[in-house]
C-alpha cells in the first residue's frame, strides 16, 4: 500500500495562516530550514543566538 505525502498548503492558505503572525511564520521557515535543529553551514556548530534587530540567527562558535 502506498503512503500518501501530507498535502502542502497553497499560497492562499499559507498567507491566511502566517500573514498576521510574524512569530508563527518565522517558526514555519525555521523548521523547514533546520528540521533536526540548528546546524551552522560553515562550521557545523549547533549553538546560536537570535539577533532580533535583523531577525536572523548567528552561530556562536564561528559568527557566521
C-alpha positions as CSV (number, residue, x, y, z in Angstrom):
1,X,0.0,0.0,0.0
2,X,1.4,3.4,-1.0
3,X,1.6,6.0,1.8
4,X,0.5,9.5,0.6
5,X,2.5,12.5,1.5
6,X,0.7,15.2,3.5
7,X,-0.8,18.0,1.5
8,X,1.2,21.1,1.3
9,X,-0.7,24.4,1.9
10,X,-1.4,26.6,-1.1
11,X,-0.1,30.1,-1.2
12,X,-3.5,31.4,-0.3
13,X,-3.7,29.1,2.8
14,X,-0.2,30.0,3.8
15,X,-0.9,33.7,3.6
16,X,-4.1,33.3,5.7
17,X,-2.2,31.3,8.4
18,X,1.0,33.4,8.6
19,X,0.5,36.9,7.2
20,X,-0.6,38.4,10.6
21,X,1.7,36.3,12.8
22,X,5.4,37.0,12.4
23,X,6.5,34.5,15.1
24,X,4.5,31.7,13.6
25,X,5.9,32.5,10.1
26,X,9.4,32.6,11.5
27,X,8.8,29.2,13.2
28,X,7.5,27.7,10.0
29,X,10.6,28.6,8.0
30,X,12.9,27.8,10.9
31,X,11.5,24.2,11.0
32,X,11.8,24.0,7.2
33,X,15.4,25.1,7.2
34,X,16.5,23.2,10.3
35,X,14.2,20.2,10.8
36,X,16.7,18.5,13.1
37,X,17.8,21.6,14.9
38,X,20.2,24.4,14.1
39,X,23.5,23.4,12.4
40,X,25.8,26.1,11.1
41,X,26.6,25.8,7.4
42,X,30.2,27.0,7.9
43,X,31.5,25.1,11.0
44,X,28.8,22.6,11.9
45,X,28.2,24.3,15.3
46,X,24.9,23.8,17.0
47,X,24.7,26.8,19.2
48,X,23.3,30.1,18.0
49,X,21.9,33.4,19.1
50,X,18.9,35.2,17.6
51,X,19.6,38.8,16.6
52,X,16.1,40.4,16.8
53,X,17.0,43.7,15.2
54,X,17.6,41.9,11.9
55,X,15.5,38.8,12.6
56,X,18.4,36.5,11.9
57,X,20.4,33.9,13.8
58,X,24.2,33.8,14.2
59,X,26.4,30.9,15.1
60,X,28.0,31.5,18.5
61,X,31.0,29.3,17.6
62,X,32.2,31.0,14.3
63,X,30.0,34.0,14.0
64,X,28.5,33.0,10.6
